Amino acid sequence: MVTQVTPEIREAIDGYLDGLARKWDEALDIIAQWDELDPLDQDVFDAEWPLTIDYLNRLRDYRQQGMFSTIQERWFQKLQRDMYGHEPDL
């Protein structure tokens, strides 16, 4: 079954990709400063991290359904490569 990809779906995917990229950039900064962070800031990061994972899972669902454009697929692959290299840090 071929899923119709509407402009709204493409826009949603772009939003999740952008959100994941921003959250990932923030995570890298936080990881680099973790030992110097206030415990409250560490707790906030821990509490918000599931949102990042939610973005990743939603994108995986869209991808599995074949809804990515070529550009979105490349962007997602890059984000995954970047993230997988840091799993032990998280």
C-alpha distance (Angstrom), angle and dihedral (degrees) to the residues before:
residue distance angle dihedral
M1 . . .
V2 3.79 . .
T3 3.78 114.6 .
Q4 3.78 117.2 -140.0
V5 3.79 109.0 -123.5
T6 3.77 108.3 -149.9
P7 3.80 124.8 -163.8
E8 3.81 87.3 -106.9
I9 3.80 91.2 57.0
R10 3.81 91.5 47.7
E11 3.80 88.7 50.5
A12 3.81 91.5 48.9
I13 3.81 90.6 50.6
D14 3.80 90.5 49.5
G15 3.80 89.0 50.3
Y16 3.79 92.6 51.6
L17 3.81 91.5 46.1
D18 3.79 90.9 50.2
G19 3.80 91.7 45.5
L20 3.78 92.3 48.9
A21 3.80 91.6 48.3
R22 3.82 91.3 50.5
K23 3.80 93.2 45.9
W24 3.78 90.3 48.1
D25 3.81 92.8 50.9
E26 3.80 89.0 50.1
A27 3.80 90.6 48.5
L28 3.80 91.8 53.7
D29 3.80 90.4 53.2
I30 3.79 91.7 47.9
I31 3.81 93.2 47.1
A32 3.80 89.9 52.3
Q33 3.82 91.2 52.3
W34 3.81 99.5 33.6
D35 3.80 97.8 119.4
E36 3.80 91.7 49.9
L37 3.80 95.5 46.6
D38 3.74 122.4 107.7
P39 3.83 110.6 -108.0
L40 3.81 89.2 -117.4
D41 3.82 90.5 57.1
Q42 3.79 89.1 49.3
D43 3.80 89.6 51.6
V44 3.81 91.3 49.6
F45 3.80 90.5 51.8
D46 3.80 90.9 48.7
A47 3.80 90.9 49.2
E48 3.81 93.6 48.6
W49 3.81 97.3 42.9
P50 3.84 92.9 86.0
L51 3.82 87.9 64.4
T52 3.80 88.9 59.9
I53 3.79 90.5 49.7
D54 3.81 89.2 48.2
Y55 3.81 90.4 55.3
L56 3.79 89.6 49.5
N57 3.81 92.8 49.4
R58 3.80 93.5 47.0
L59 3.78 89.7 51.1
R60 3.79 90.8 49.5
D61 3.80 88.7 53.3
Y62 3.80 92.5 50.6
R63 3.78 89.8 47.4
Q64 3.79 93.5 49.0
Q65 3.80 88.6 53.0
G66 3.81 90.1 53.7
M67 3.79 94.7 -115.0
F68 3.81 99.7 132.0
S69 3.76 121.9 105.5
T70 3.80 116.0 -136.7
I71 3.80 90.8 -98.7
Q72 3.80 92.3 48.4
E73 3.80 90.3 49.6
R74 3.80 91.6 53.0
W75 3.79 92.0 47.0
F76 3.80 91.5 49.4
Q77 3.80 92.8 47.9
K78 3.80 90.5 51.8
L79 3.80 92.2 49.5
Q80 3.79 91.4 49.2
R81 3.80 92.2 49.8
D82 3.79 90.5 49.5
M83 3.79 92.9 47.6
Y84 3.79 97.8 44.8
G85 3.77 91.0 56.4
H86 3.81 89.7 62.2
E87 3.80 103.0 42.3
P88 3.83 93.7 115.5
D89 3.82 89.4 55.8
L90 3.78 92.5 56.6
